[in-house]
Amino acid sequence: MDEYEICLGSTAIVVQYYSTETQEFIQEKQVEYCKTLGGDWTGVCYMFLAYSGDLQFSLVGQGKSAVETCDIIFQK
């Protein structure tokens, strides 16, 4: 597990629900995802969402996939 994998997992949730659910619903699903990671990774996940959550939504809204979004966020 690393930050990039957290990005992929949490962005996949945005991609899955972007066109059918509210941002609040999606954020709740992302928090549930973070909780499943356990230990320190849950905190890392929360921090990632705090700093990159809006950018995730913006990029997915532009039609980017989870991989494309995370590559942009991590400047790969």
Biopython code that builds the backbone (N, CA, C, O; Angstrom):
import numpy as np
from Bio.PDB.StructureBuilder import StructureBuilder

atoms = [
    (1, "MET", "N", (0.853, -1.189, 0.000)),
    (1, "MET", "CA", (0.000, 0.000, 0.000)),
    (1, "MET", "C", (0.889, 1.239, 0.000)),
    (1, "MET", "O", (1.886, 1.307, 0.719)),
    (2, "ASP", "N", (0.516, 2.201, -0.807)),
    (2, "ASP", "CA", (1.195, 3.492, -0.794)),
    (2, "ASP", "C", (0.185, 4.571, -1.177)),
    (2, "ASP", "O", (-0.982, 4.282, -1.444)),
    (3, "GLU", "N", (0.650, 5.809, -1.199)),
    (3, "GLU", "CA", (-0.259, 6.924, -1.469)),
    (3, "GLU", "C", (-0.886, 6.834, -2.857)),
    (3, "GLU", "O", (-2.042, 7.211, -3.046)),
    (4, "TYR", "N", (-0.121, 6.333, -3.827)),
    (4, "TYR", "CA", (-0.657, 6.210, -5.189)),
    (4, "TYR", "C", (-1.817, 5.212, -5.217)),
    (4, "TYR", "O", (-2.833, 5.457, -5.867)),
    (5, "GLU", "N", (-1.665, 4.093, -4.515)),
    (5, "GLU", "CA", (-2.745, 3.105, -4.441)),
    (5, "GLU", "C", (-3.977, 3.691, -3.752)),
    (5, "GLU", "O", (-5.108, 3.403, -4.145)),
    (6, "ILE", "N", (-3.759, 4.508, -2.733)),
    (6, "ILE", "CA", (-4.873, 5.182, -2.064)),
    (6, "ILE", "C", (-5.567, 6.113, -3.049)),
    (6, "ILE", "O", (-6.795, 6.194, -3.079)),
    (7, "CYS", "N", (-4.781, 6.808, -3.846)),
    (7, "CYS", "CA", (-5.356, 7.681, -4.868)),
    (7, "CYS", "C", (-6.221, 6.866, -5.826)),
    (7, "CYS", "O", (-7.357, 7.243, -6.115)),
    (8, "LEU", "N", (-5.686, 5.752, -6.315)),
    (8, "LEU", "CA", (-6.446, 4.925, -7.257)),
    (8, "LEU", "C", (-7.746, 4.424, -6.638)),
    (8, "LEU", "O", (-8.804, 4.486, -7.266)),
    (9, "GLY", "N", (-7.664, 3.930, -5.409)),
    (9, "GLY", "CA", (-8.853, 3.395, -4.753)),
    (9, "GLY", "C", (-9.913, 4.448, -4.512)),
    (9, "GLY", "O", (-11.097, 4.216, -4.757)),
    (10, "SER", "N", (-9.492, 5.603, -4.033)),
    (10, "SER", "CA", (-10.468, 6.652, -3.730)),
    (10, "SER", "C", (-10.987, 7.325, -5.000)),
    (10, "SER", "O", (-12.144, 7.745, -5.046)),
    (11, "THR", "N", (-10.148, 7.432, -6.026)),
    (11, "THR", "CA", (-10.600, 8.034, -7.283)),
    (11, "THR", "C", (-11.545, 7.102, -8.023)),
    (11, "THR", "O", (-12.470, 7.564, -8.691)),
    (12, "ALA", "N", (-11.327, 5.805, -7.915)),
    (12, "ALA", "CA", (-12.234, 4.843, -8.546)),
    (12, "ALA", "C", (-13.655, 5.025, -8.025)),
    (12, "ALA", "O", (-14.621, 4.832, -8.764)),
    (13, "ILE", "N", (-13.783, 5.391, -6.764)),
    (13, "ILE", "CA", (-15.105, 5.654, -6.181)),
    (13, "ILE", "C", (-15.730, 6.874, -6.842)),
    (13, "ILE", "O", (-16.921, 6.872, -7.153)),
    (14, "VAL", "N", (-14.934, 7.913, -7.057)),
    (14, "VAL", "CA", (-15.444, 9.117, -7.729)),
    (14, "VAL", "C", (-15.903, 8.760, -9.137)),
    (14, "VAL", "O", (-16.988, 9.159, -9.560)),
    (15, "VAL", "N", (-15.075, 8.008, -9.863)),
    (15, "VAL", "CA", (-15.416, 7.616, -11.234)),
    (15, "VAL", "C", (-16.714, 6.810, -11.247)),
    (15, "VAL", "O", (-17.583, 7.034, -12.089)),
    (16, "GLN", "N", (-16.839, 5.878, -10.316)),
    (16, "GLN", "CA", (-18.010, 5.003, -10.275)),
    (16, "GLN", "C", (-19.308, 5.773, -10.068)),
    (16, "GLN", "O", (-20.321, 5.467, -10.698)),
    (17, "TYR", "N", (-19.281, 6.762, -9.194)),
    (17, "TYR", "CA", (-20.521, 7.428, -8.794)),
    (17, "TYR", "C", (-20.697, 8.842, -9.340)),
    (17, "TYR", "O", (-21.738, 9.460, -9.116)),
    (18, "TYR", "N", (-19.704, 9.364, -10.048)),
    (18, "TYR", "CA", (-19.695, 10.784, -10.420)),
    (18, "TYR", "C", (-20.977, 11.239, -11.110)),
    (18, "TYR", "O", (-21.516, 12.296, -10.782)),
    (19, "SER", "N", (-21.459, 10.461, -12.047)),
    (19, "SER", "CA", (-22.605, 10.918, -12.849)),
    (19, "SER", "C", (-23.959, 10.596, -12.220)),
    (19, "SER", "O", (-24.994, 11.037, -12.721)),
    (20, "THR", "N", (-23.959, 9.830, -11.125)),
    (20, "THR", "CA", (-25.244, 9.401, -10.570)),
    (20, "THR", "C", (-25.497, 9.820, -9.127)),
    (20, "THR", "O", (-26.632, 9.751, -8.656)),
    (21, "GLU", "N", (-24.458, 10.253, -8.419)),
    (21, "GLU", "CA", (-24.614, 10.555, -6.993)),
    (21, "GLU", "C", (-24.079, 11.954, -6.665)),
    (21, "GLU", "O", (-23.370, 12.567, -7.463)),
    (22, "THR", "N", (-24.435, 12.440, -5.479)),
    (22, "THR", "CA", (-23.959, 13.750, -5.030)),
    (22, "THR", "C", (-22.511, 13.650, -4.553)),
    (22, "THR", "O", (-22.019, 12.565, -4.242)),
    (23, "GLN", "N", (-21.848, 14.788, -4.501)),
    (23, "GLN", "CA", (-20.475, 14.818, -4.006)),
    (23, "GLN", "C", (-20.435, 14.364, -2.546)),
    (23, "GLN", "O", (-19.489, 13.695, -2.129)),
    (24, "GLU", "N", (-21.439, 14.719, -1.784)),
    (24, "GLU", "CA", (-21.492, 14.306, -0.372)),
    (24, "GLU", "C", (-21.546, 12.783, -0.254)),
    (24, "GLU", "O", (-20.838, 12.201, 0.568)),
    (25, "PHE", "N", (-22.380, 12.135, -1.068)),
    (25, "PHE", "CA", (-22.484, 10.673, -1.064)),
    (25, "PHE", "C", (-21.127, 10.053, -1.403)),
    (25, "PHE", "O", (-20.679, 9.115, -0.745)),
    (26, "ILE", "N", (-20.488, 10.589, -2.430)),
    (26, "ILE", "CA", (-19.196, 10.062, -2.870)),
    (26, "ILE", "C", (-18.155, 10.223, -1.767)),
    (26, "ILE", "O", (-17.365, 9.312, -1.520)),
    (27, "GLN", "N", (-18.150, 11.368, -1.108)),
    (27, "GLN", "CA", (-17.197, 11.594, -0.024)),
    (27, "GLN", "C", (-17.428, 10.615, 1.121)),
    (27, "GLN", "O", (-16.469, 10.162, 1.746)),
    (28, "GLU", "N", (-18.683, 10.282, 1.406)),
    (28, "GLU", "CA", (-18.980, 9.292, 2.443)),
    (28, "GLU", "C", (-18.418, 7.931, 2.051)),
    (28, "GLU", "O", (-17.870, 7.220, 2.893)),
    (29, "LYS", "N", (-18.550, 7.566, 0.783)),
    (29, "LYS", "CA", (-18.004, 6.298, 0.291)),
    (29, "LYS", "C", (-16.477, 6.294, 0.391)),
    (29, "LYS", "O", (-15.873, 5.268, 0.704)),
    (30, "GLN", "N", (-15.860, 7.443, 0.124)),
    (30, "GLN", "CA", (-14.407, 7.538, 0.232)),
    (30, "GLN", "C", (-13.956, 7.372, 1.680)),
    (30, "GLN", "O", (-12.940, 6.725, 1.938)),
    (31, "VAL", "N", (-14.690, 7.942, 2.617)),
    (31, "VAL", "CA", (-14.360, 7.782, 4.036)),
    (31, "VAL", "C", (-14.479, 6.310, 4.428)),
    (31, "VAL", "O", (-13.633, 5.789, 5.155)),
    (32, "GLU", "N", (-15.528, 5.639, 3.948)),
    (32, "GLU", "CA", (-15.676, 4.203, 4.214)),
    (32, "GLU", "C", (-14.469, 3.440, 3.674)),
    (32, "GLU", "O", (-13.951, 2.539, 4.334)),
    (33, "TYR", "N", (-14.024, 3.804, 2.470)),
    (33, "TYR", "CA", (-12.845, 3.173, 1.873)),
    (33, "TYR", "C", (-11.621, 3.385, 2.768)),
    (33, "TYR", "O", (-10.874, 2.443, 3.033)),
    (34, "CYS", "N", (-11.419, 4.605, 3.227)),
    (34, "CYS", "CA", (-10.273, 4.894, 4.097)),
    (34, "CYS", "C", (-10.306, 4.028, 5.351)),
    (34, "CYS", "O", (-9.273, 3.516, 5.782)),
    (35, "LYS", "N", (-11.471, 3.866, 5.928)),
    (35, "LYS", "CA", (-11.601, 3.072, 7.152)),
    (35, "LYS", "C", (-11.205, 1.623, 6.923)),
    (35, "LYS", "O", (-10.686, 0.975, 7.832)),
    (36, "THR", "N", (-11.442, 1.099, 5.713)),
    (36, "THR", "CA", (-11.103, -0.300, 5.441)),
    (36, "THR", "C", (-9.599, -0.523, 5.379)),
    (36, "THR", "O", (-9.140, -1.660, 5.497)),
    (37, "LEU", "N", (-8.831, 0.532, 5.198)),
    (37, "LEU", "CA", (-7.381, 0.381, 5.070)),
    (37, "LEU", "C", (-6.731, 0.045, 6.404)),
    (37, "LEU", "O", (-5.754, -0.701, 6.452)),
    (38, "GLY", "N", (-7.269, 0.591, 7.478)),
    (38, "GLY", "CA", (-6.779, 0.295, 8.816)),
    (38, "GLY", "C", (-5.432, 0.923, 9.142)),
    (38, "GLY", "O", (-4.665, 1.306, 8.259)),
    (39, "GLY", "N", (-5.179, 1.012, 10.415)),
    (39, "GLY", "CA", (-3.903, 1.517, 10.907)),
    (39, "GLY", "C", (-3.566, 2.904, 10.395)),
    (39, "GLY", "O", (-4.441, 3.748, 10.203)),
    (40, "ASP", "N", (-2.276, 3.116, 10.180)),
    (40, "ASP", "CA", (-1.798, 4.418, 9.718)),
    (40, "ASP", "C", (-2.343, 4.776, 8.344)),
    (40, "ASP", "O", (-2.498, 5.956, 8.030)),
    (41, "TRP", "N", (-2.635, 3.774, 7.520)),
    (41, "TRP", "CA", (-3.106, 4.054, 6.161)),
    (41, "TRP", "C", (-4.444, 4.771, 6.159)),
    (41, "TRP", "O", (-4.734, 5.532, 5.235)),
    (42, "THR", "N", (-5.265, 4.543, 7.177)),
    (42, "THR", "CA", (-6.530, 5.274, 7.261)),
    (42, "THR", "C", (-6.252, 6.767, 7.388)),
    (42, "THR", "O", (-6.886, 7.574, 6.708)),
    (43, "GLY", "N", (-5.324, 7.138, 8.240)),
    (43, "GLY", "CA", (-4.957, 8.543, 8.404)),
    (43, "GLY", "C", (-4.341, 9.130, 7.149)),
    (43, "GLY", "O", (-4.636, 10.266, 6.779)),
    (44, "VAL", "N", (-3.485, 8.356, 6.495)),
    (44, "VAL", "CA", (-2.880, 8.811, 5.238)),
    (44, "VAL", "C", (-3.971, 9.052, 4.203)),
    (44, "VAL", "O", (-3.929, 10.035, 3.463)),
    (45, "CYS", "N", (-4.933, 8.166, 4.156)),
    (45, "CYS", "CA", (-6.052, 8.292, 3.218)),
    (45, "CYS", "C", (-6.856, 9.558, 3.504)),
    (45, "CYS", "O", (-7.197, 10.297, 2.581)),
    (46, "TYR", "N", (-7.156, 9.810, 4.762)),
    (46, "TYR", "CA", (-7.893, 11.027, 5.125)),
    (46, "TYR", "C", (-7.122, 12.276, 4.702)),
    (46, "TYR", "O", (-7.706, 13.230, 4.189)),
    (47, "MET", "N", (-5.818, 12.263, 4.921)),
    (47, "MET", "CA", (-4.994, 13.416, 4.536)),
    (47, "MET", "C", (-4.997, 13.594, 3.023)),
    (47, "MET", "O", (-5.083, 14.714, 2.520)),
    (48, "PHE", "N", (-4.904, 12.485, 2.307)),
    (48, "PHE", "CA", (-4.926, 12.568, 0.846)),
    (48, "PHE", "C", (-6.229, 13.206, 0.375)),
    (48, "PHE", "O", (-6.221, 14.095, -0.475)),
    (49, "LEU", "N", (-7.345, 12.747, 0.932)),
    (49, "LEU", "CA", (-8.644, 13.299, 0.528)),
    (49, "LEU", "C", (-8.749, 14.775, 0.888)),
    (49, "LEU", "O", (-9.311, 15.566, 0.130)),
    (50, "ALA", "N", (-8.209, 15.142, 2.042)),
    (50, "ALA", "CA", (-8.268, 16.545, 2.462)),
    (50, "ALA", "C", (-7.516, 17.447, 1.486)),
    (50, "ALA", "O", (-7.963, 18.554, 1.185)),
    (51, "TYR", "N", (-6.385, 16.974, 1.000)),
    (51, "TYR", "CA", (-5.557, 17.805, 0.124)),
    (51, "TYR", "C", (-5.891, 17.659, -1.355)),
    (51, "TYR", "O", (-5.703, 18.601, -2.125)),
    (52, "SER", "N", (-6.387, 16.487, -1.764)),
    (52, "SER", "CA", (-6.564, 16.236, -3.196)),
    (52, "SER", "C", (-7.996, 15.928, -3.613)),
    (52, "SER", "O", (-8.261, 15.715, -4.796)),
    (53, "GLY", "N", (-8.919, 15.903, -2.660)),
    (53, "GLY", "CA", (-10.298, 15.538, -2.976)),
    (53, "GLY", "C", (-10.944, 16.416, -4.031)),
    (53, "GLY", "O", (-11.585, 15.908, -4.951)),
    (54, "ASP", "N", (-10.785, 17.732, -3.910)),
    (54, "ASP", "CA", (-11.393, 18.636, -4.894)),
    (54, "ASP", "C", (-10.783, 18.442, -6.274)),
    (54, "ASP", "O", (-11.485, 18.498, -7.284)),
    (55, "LEU", "N", (-9.475, 18.213, -6.316)),
    (55, "LEU", "CA", (-8.805, 17.984, -7.593)),
    (55, "LEU", "C", (-9.288, 16.682, -8.224)),
    (55, "LEU", "O", (-9.468, 16.610, -9.440)),
    (56, "GLN", "N", (-9.499, 15.653, -7.404)),
    (56, "GLN", "CA", (-10.053, 14.397, -7.921)),
    (56, "GLN", "C", (-11.375, 14.662, -8.640)),
    (56, "GLN", "O", (-11.563, 14.234, -9.778)),
    (57, "PHE", "N", (-12.279, 15.360, -7.979)),
    (57, "PHE", "CA", (-13.594, 15.633, -8.562)),
    (57, "PHE", "C", (-13.464, 16.437, -9.847)),
    (57, "PHE", "O", (-14.159, 16.168, -10.827)),
    (58, "SER", "N", (-12.584, 17.413, -9.844)),
    (58, "SER", "CA", (-12.391, 18.254, -11.019)),
    (58, "SER", "C", (-11.886, 17.439, -12.208)),
    (58, "SER", "O", (-12.398, 17.569, -13.320)),
    (59, "LEU", "N", (-10.891, 16.608, -11.971)),
    (59, "LEU", "CA", (-10.308, 15.824, -13.063)),
    (59, "LEU", "C", (-11.275, 14.767, -13.588)),
    (59, "LEU", "O", (-11.381, 14.565, -14.798)),
    (60, "VAL", "N", (-11.976, 14.096, -12.684)),
    (60, "VAL", "CA", (-12.978, 13.116, -13.121)),
    (60, "VAL", "C", (-14.076, 13.825, -13.903)),
    (60, "VAL", "O", (-14.577, 13.295, -14.895)),
    (61, "GLY", "N", (-14.449, 15.018, -13.461)),
    (61, "GLY", "CA", (-15.445, 15.813, -14.174)),
    (61, "GLY", "C", (-15.010, 16.184, -15.581)),
    (61, "GLY", "O", (-15.845, 16.442, -16.447)),
    (62, "GLN", "N", (-13.698, 16.212, -15.809)),
    (62, "GLN", "CA", (-13.153, 16.486, -17.138)),
    (62, "GLN", "C", (-13.018, 15.211, -17.971)),
    (62, "GLN", "O", (-12.502, 15.240, -19.089)),
    (63, "GLY", "N", (-13.490, 14.089, -17.411)),
    (63, "GLY", "CA", (-13.468, 12.835, -18.152)),
    (63, "GLY", "C", (-12.241, 11.977, -17.933)),
    (63, "GLY", "O", (-12.031, 11.002, -18.655)),
    (64, "LYS", "N", (-11.426, 12.322, -16.950)),
    (64, "LYS", "CA", (-10.214, 11.546, -16.680)),
    (64, "LYS", "C", (-10.565, 10.255, -15.945)),
    (64, "LYS", "O", (-11.497, 10.216, -15.142)),
    (65, "SER", "N", (-9.803, 9.201, -16.232)),
    (65, "SER", "CA", (-9.946, 7.935, -15.517)),
    (65, "SER", "C", (-9.237, 8.037, -14.172)),
    (65, "SER", "O", (-8.575, 9.036, -13.886)),
    (66, "ALA", "N", (-9.377, 7.003, -13.348)),
    (66, "ALA", "CA", (-8.687, 6.989, -12.059)),
    (66, "ALA", "C", (-7.173, 7.040, -12.260)),
    (66, "ALA", "O", (-6.480, 7.781, -11.563)),
    (67, "VAL", "N", (-6.659, 6.257, -13.206)),
    (67, "VAL", "CA", (-5.213, 6.239, -13.455)),
    (67, "VAL", "C", (-4.742, 7.596, -13.964)),
    (67, "VAL", "O", (-3.733, 8.118, -13.490)),
    (68, "GLU", "N", (-5.462, 8.171, -14.924)),
    (68, "GLU", "CA", (-5.083, 9.488, -15.447)),
    (68, "GLU", "C", (-5.100, 10.539, -14.341)),
    (68, "GLU", "O", (-4.196, 11.369, -14.248)),
    (69, "THR", "N", (-6.134, 10.497, -13.508)),
    (69, "THR", "CA", (-6.255, 11.451, -12.404)),
    (69, "THR", "C", (-5.079, 11.332, -11.449)),
    (69, "THR", "O", (-4.471, 12.337, -11.081)),
    (70, "CYS", "N", (-4.758, 10.116, -11.048)),
    (70, "CYS", "CA", (-3.665, 9.920, -10.089)),
    (70, "CYS", "C", (-2.310, 10.235, -10.710)),
    (70, "CYS", "O", (-1.420, 10.740, -10.026)),
    (71, "ASP", "N", (-2.143, 9.946, -11.994)),
    (71, "ASP", "CA", (-0.892, 10.316, -12.661)),
    (71, "ASP", "C", (-0.711, 11.830, -12.650)),
    (71, "ASP", "O", (0.402, 12.322, -12.461)),
    (72, "ILE", "N", (-1.795, 12.567, -12.850)),
    (72, "ILE", "CA", (-1.724, 14.029, -12.806)),
    (72, "ILE", "C", (-1.415, 14.504, -11.385)),
    (72, "ILE", "O", (-0.545, 15.351, -11.184)),
    (73, "ILE", "N", (-2.127, 13.958, -10.406)),
    (73, "ILE", "CA", (-1.918, 14.366, -9.015)),
    (73, "ILE", "C", (-0.481, 14.088, -8.579)),
    (73, "ILE", "O", (0.134, 14.905, -7.895)),
    (74, "PHE", "N", (0.048, 12.939, -8.975)),
    (74, "PHE", "CA", (1.406, 12.563, -8.581)),
    (74, "PHE", "C", (2.443, 12.963, -9.628)),
    (74, "PHE", "O", (3.620, 12.625, -9.501)),
    (75, "GLN", "N", (2.012, 13.671, -10.645)),
    (75, "GLN", "CA", (2.878, 14.190, -11.708)),
    (75, "GLN", "C", (3.751, 13.105, -12.311)),
    (75, "GLN", "O", (4.962, 13.269, -12.466)),
    (76, "LYS", "N", (3.105, 11.982, -12.651)),
    (76, "LYS", "CA", (3.845, 10.871, -13.275)),
    (76, "LYS", "C", (3.907, 11.068, -14.767)),
    (76, "LYS", "O", (4.485, 10.244, -15.476)),
]
sb = StructureBuilder()
sb.init_structure("model")
sb.init_model(0)
sb.init_chain("A")
sb.init_seg("    ")
for serial, (resi, resn, name, xyz) in enumerate(atoms, 1):
    if name == "N":
        sb.init_residue(resn, " ", resi, " ")
    sb.init_atom(name, np.array(xyz, "f"), 0.0, 1.0, " ", f" {name:<3s}", serial, name[0])
structure = sb.get_structure()
